[in-house]
Amino acid sequence: MAIRLSRIVSSKKVPKGYFAVYVGKNQKRFVIPVSFFNQPLFQDLLGMSEEEFGYSHPTGGLRIPCNEDLFVDITSRLN
């Protein structure tokens, strides 16, 4: 099951089974499936986030410290 880019790009509402993350210098918002948490590639991104930001996210959203192109490339490989 491939996730089309249009399903992970910004959305004001977060549907059930999805969550929002903020990526890159401009903190672009992506809405992605919760199932990504189980994927090793995504867990690597979460580890990077923990190293850079710790567990404090004052804006309320999970921030991922990589550029947007890399994020889209990684998430396009996940099921």
Secondary structure, 3 states (H helix, E strand, C coil): CCCCHHHHECCCCCCCCEEEEEECCCCEEEEEEHHHHHCHHHHHHHHHHHHHHCCCCCCCCEEECCCHHHHHHHHHCCC
